[in-house]
Every structure is written in C-alpha cells, then in structure tokens.
Amino acid sequence: MTVDINQDEIVKDVRVYNTDLVKKVDNDDLLTDYVNRAVIYVSPLEPPKVVASTLVRLWACHLMNNAVADNVTSKKLGQITETYADTSKNDDEFLDEFNRLCNQYGLNASGVTLYGL
C-alpha cells in the first residue's frame, strides 16, 4: 500500500503550524529538504492516509528541531564528520507526538517506541 503524500502541502503546514522552528531554520530549500527526508522515513511505515501527512510533518520538525538545538555535537576523523544530536538533553515534542501516533495506529511491531535519533 502506498500513501500519496503531498510534500508541498506539508511544507506549507510546517510554515503555518511551526513558525518558530521555521524562523530558526530560515532557509526554504532546507525546509523542503527536511520534508523530503521525512517522506523517505515515513513512507515505509505505510501509515493510513488520515495520519500520513501529520507523521511526515512531525518527523520533519523533529529533524529541524535537532538541527537547531544546542545539543548538536560533531566529531571529525580526517575528512569524515559525524554530527548527531544528544536527545537526552532536551524534550522533543515532535518525536513524542510522532511516536504516540505510530503507537496509536499500530505502525510498530510491539507497541514499543522504535523511532528516534
């Protein structure tokens, strides 16, 4: 089952419902990239149409939240740089809601939270 997800509408929704986060990212191309990455992540879950766009928006906001948070750390080894967010230092409302919806709609194997960075 493939869910049709309108990425342009999700970008508009992020701009309307998450204005503070959009201001912090402050780049339309980057915002679109976060939504595209969220679609890639959410699509294999095959969510019901009623929550598909919301899940994509929440995951995109989770990615943006991590990118602009003060808890981002980078490690460099030669030409390779690894960047990650230490989510133990802050509460991520977007990830929490994403997981609640996934649990509610049975989009994980055992009812256990499986998602996060």
C-alpha positions in Angstrom: 0.0 0.0 0.0 1.4 3.4 -1.0 0.1 6.6 0.5 0.1 9.7 -1.6 1.9 12.4 0.3 1.7 16.0 -0.9 5.1 17.4 0.1 4.2 21.0 -1.0 1.2 21.0 1.3 3.3 19.6 4.2 5.9 22.4 3.7 3.0 24.9 3.8 1.7 23.3 7.0 5.1 23.4 8.7 5.3 27.1 7.9 1.8 27.7 9.4 1.9 25.5 12.4 5.6 25.6 13.3 6.6 29.2 12.7 9.2 29.4 15.5 11.1 26.4 14.1 10.9 27.7 10.6 12.4 31.0 11.7 15.3 29.2 13.3 16.0 27.2 10.1 15.5 30.3 8.0 16.0 28.5 4.6 13.2 27.4 2.2 15.4 24.9 0.4 16.5 23.4 3.7 12.9 23.2 4.9 11.9 21.4 1.7 14.8 19.0 2.2 13.7 18.2 5.7 10.2 17.4 4.5 11.6 15.2 1.6 13.8 13.3 4.1 10.7 12.8 6.4 8.7 11.4 3.5 11.5 8.9 2.9 11.5 7.9 6.5 7.7 7.7 6.9 6.7 6.1 3.6 7.9 2.5 4.5 5.7 2.6 7.6 2.7 2.7 5.3 0.6 4.9 7.5 -3.1 5.4 7.0 -3.9 8.4 4.8 -5.6 10.2 7.7 -2.2 10.5 9.6 0.4 10.2 6.8 0.9 14.0 6.3 0.9 14.6 10.1 3.6 12.0 10.6 5.7 13.5 7.9 5.3 17.0 9.3 6.2 15.8 12.8 9.3 13.9 11.6 10.5 16.9 9.6 10.0 19.1 12.6 11.9 16.6 14.7 14.8 16.7 12.3 14.7 20.5 12.2 14.5 20.7 16.0 17.6 18.5 16.3 19.4 20.6 13.7 18.8 23.9 15.5 19.1 22.6 19.1 22.1 23.5 21.3 22.7 19.8 21.8 24.3 19.0 18.4 27.8 17.6 18.6 30.2 16.9 15.7 33.2 14.6 15.6 35.8 14.8 12.9 38.0 12.0 11.8 40.1 13.0 8.8 37.7 14.0 6.0 34.7 12.4 7.7 32.5 14.4 10.0 29.8 12.8 12.1 27.1 15.1 13.5 24.5 13.9 16.0 22.0 15.3 18.5 22.0 14.2 22.1 18.3 14.0 22.6 18.7 13.0 26.3 19.4 16.7 27.0 16.0 18.0 25.8 12.4 17.0 25.3 11.4 16.7 21.7 7.6 17.2 21.5 7.7 16.4 17.8 9.3 13.0 18.4 7.0 12.3 21.3 3.9 13.0 19.2 5.3 11.0 16.2 5.7 8.0 18.5 2.3 8.4 20.0 0.6 8.4 16.6 2.7 5.4 15.4 1.7 3.5 18.5 -1.9 4.5 18.2 -2.1 3.3 14.6 0.0 0.2 15.1 2.8 1.3 13.0 5.4 -0.6 15.0 5.9 -4.2 15.8 5.2 -4.4 19.5 3.8 -1.2 20.8 7.3 -0.2 21.9 8.7 3.1 20.7 11.0 2.3 17.9 11.8 5.7 16.4 14.3 8.4 17.3 17.7 9.7 16.5 
